[in-house]
Amino acid sequence: MTAYNYAMFDTALGRCGIAWGDRGVVAVQLPQPSEAQTRARIAQRQGAIDEAAPPAPVQDAIDGIVALLAGQPIDLTHIALDLDGVSEFQRGVYAIARTIPPGHTLSYGDIAKRLGGVELAREVGQALGRNPVPVIVPCHRVLAAGGKPGGFSANGGVATKLKLLSIEGAAVNYTPSLFD
């Protein structure tokens, strides 16, 4: 049985968490309004796992996330992920999302086409909404049709997504309307 652990770390967005097992990173938790809430969210999603010093590959992931969120165009595709808890469809979505470089975007429809048909765009969005490893799987780089940001399930919602894209220098041609 695999033992899972987690660690907390500071980024330009705030205090994040990361969980891992023997085969790789299983979760990244973006900041909640407080560190206690971030820890509670990790426990809610991962169960009662211990906090521990990260092994070298996980520290490398942390360092990459910190650098990326500080505006450096870091490639995180080398980070090993343990995605056993997700479906094959989700893995396909995440694999495509991981190919999007910092500062660039794809649409839900673009990913859907690569997976077999634009009619899968809604399912792509749902898969990205359940992404257990945001930033490593850069779901924030996937936009809705017409360059609109679409949804974002992290604390702060679309505002956080737009902040991440801004940090990376992505050109998002979007001005929120009164109703957004």
N, C-alpha and C positions, 0 to 999 in steps of 0.2 A: 504494500500500500504506500502510495506517495505521501510524503509529509509536505505540507504547504506552510509557508511563512509569509510575513509581510514586513515592509519597512515604510517609514514616512520620510518625505524629503521636501525641501523648499524649491519653489520655482517662481518665475516672474508673475504667474497667476495666483500663487498662494501655495499652501501646504498640500501636497499630493501624497498618494499612497501607491504602493506596487506590491502585488502578491505573486509568488512563484512556487514552483515545485521542481522536481528533478528534471523535467523535460523542458522547462522554460517558464516564461512569464504567463500567468493565467489571468491577471487583471491589473488595470491601472485605474486608480480613482482620482479624478480631477477634484480640485478643492470644493468643499462645501463651505457654508458661511463660517464654520468654526472647525478647528482641528478635531474636536470631540465628535462633530457630525461626520467628518471625513472618516474617522476611525469606525464610527457606528455603521456607516455605509459599507465599509470593507467587511465588517462582521456580518452584516445583513446578507451580503452577496457571497461571502466565502466561508461563513461559519466561524466557529471558534478556532482561529489559527493564531500561532504565536508570532510576536514581533521578534525580528532577528536582524543581525547584521547581514546585509546582502552579500552573496558570493560574487566573485569577480564578474561573471557575465551579467548579473542583475545590476551591479554597480555601473557597468558599462551602459546598460539601458537607462538607468537613472541619469547618468552624466549626459547621455544623448538627449533625453527629454528636457533636462534643464537647459542645455545649450539651444535646442530648438525653440523652446519657449522664451529664450533670451534673444531670439532673432537670428541665430546662426542657421544656415541651410543644411542641417545635418540629415544624413540618410540613416534611417533606423531599420532598413529592411534586413539587416544581418541579425537582428535580435530574435532569438529563438522563442517561439510562442507554443504554449500547450493549449490547443483549442479543442480538446476532446469533448468539452461540454457544449459544442455548437454543431449545427447541422452541416452537411456537405454544401448546401446552397450558401449558407453564411460563410463558410470557409472560402468558397469561390468569390463571393463579394469582397471579403477581406483581402484575399490575394490580389485582386485587381486594385483595390484602394491603396494597397501598399506600394503600387507602382507609380502613384502620383507623386511627383517631386514637390518639395516645399516651394510655395509661390505659385503653384499651378492648381487647377481644378478640373474635375470631370462632372458630368451631370448624372443623376440617378439613371436617366435614359441611356447614357453612354455605357454605363456598367451593365445595364440590362441587355443592351444589344450584344455585348461581348459574352453574355451568359446564355444567349439564345433568343432574345426577343424583347423589344421595347415595352411589351405589355407586362414585363416583370418589374418595371420601374417602382411600383408601390412596394413590392416584396423586397427590392433592394433597399429602399428607405427603411422598411421595418427591420431588416437585418442590421443596417447601420445603427439604428436606434437601440439595438441590443448589443452593440459592440462592447465586449468586455475589456478591450485594451485600447481605449482612445489614445490618440497621439501616435502610438506605435502603429496601429491601424488608423490612418488619418481620415476618419469619417468626416471631419470638419472640412476636408477638401472636396467633398461631394455636394453639389448644389442641385437645386430643383431646376425645372425648365425656365428658360429665359434669364438665367443667371441669378435667380432669387435664391436666398440662402436655404430655404426649406426648413426643416426642423433640426433641433439639437437637444438631446436628452440630458446633457450635463447641467449642473447648477448654472443659472443665468441664461439658459436656453440659447436663442439665436444671437443674443448680444455676445455671449462667450464664443460662439462659432465665428462671428465677425471679428472679434478681437484676435482669435488665433490666426485667422486668415490675414489680418492686418500685420501681425507680428512677422508672418512669413513673407509679407510683401505681395500677396496675391491681389490681383485686380478684380474686385467684385463691384460690378456696376449696379449697385442697389441702394436705393434711398427708401427707408421705411415710410409707408403711408400712415395716415391717421389711424387706420384700422389694424396695422401690424403690431 
